[in-house]
Amino acid sequence: MRFRASIENVPSFYRIIQAIEKLQKKCIIKFGEEEMSIICNNDANEGGIQVWSQIKVQSLFSGYRIQSNADNEITMSVSGDALLAALRSASSSPSASSYDTTEVVVKLAKKNEHAALSFEIAGMTGQGRQVKVAHDVRIDVMKPGDVARLKEPLCPEPDTHVILPPLQKLRTIVERMRPMSDVLAIRASNNGKLQLAISTDSVTVETQWTNCTNPDMSSGGATQSQSDDDEKPDPDDLFEVHVSTRGFLKFLNSHLISTTTIACICKDHCLILYVYIGEAADAGGVLTFYIPAIIDDD
């Protein structure tokens, strides 16, 4: 089992892990020949959110080499906080280190008889002195049987798809709603209308956007196309899903990486969110968030 690569885009890698770490302390990373996947599938996180992502190797790495008996895939469980610390050391930001990074190599290694991702960071100080820093992140390599049991959620065909406004703006609004209700209603139509709302015995708050884009997800998208024989819904119909306010806020931490985010409402089932890394037409990858619906039994 071998793995070695140079990290060419440390800031993007850092922001991706930063968004994931705020959701769950440990995540699963699967390195393949063409793609890297990051997975959170633990029901213990806030709101039962799952994350399944595919990131193109070429968008983050160069000199990428991987070899294993599992179809040249290596899957591991890793602490997001520990991985962030290593990537922070590799950053050229003046606030993160006292040197300018010139090269970052990550490889699979064994430290004290335990598997690790070893980061070898080369840099240059302002005085022209070369610096080399090593940072080891302990990992647990997963067995093929455990990897085979990883299954992405099965969801019904979404009722509507809509491109969300900038996530940073949504975050400001939802942070104001959070003290008022644990449940957030998200509604969208097929004519570009989007609503975020809370409703309790004492307060009702609603924010609405119009002229949002309803993307066509039928060709090469993440969902199947609607059959021509199916009756098309009234474009003014609003489809609604209730989710955990705190859980949705945790998802909104992905504003760190988002350029385009598509929300898909599966009424009374879940909210699916596709966060594109880079512009959607030529994205370096996509993080898919599944937020389960809260069903009102009343």
Disulfide bonds with the S-S distance in Angstrom:
none
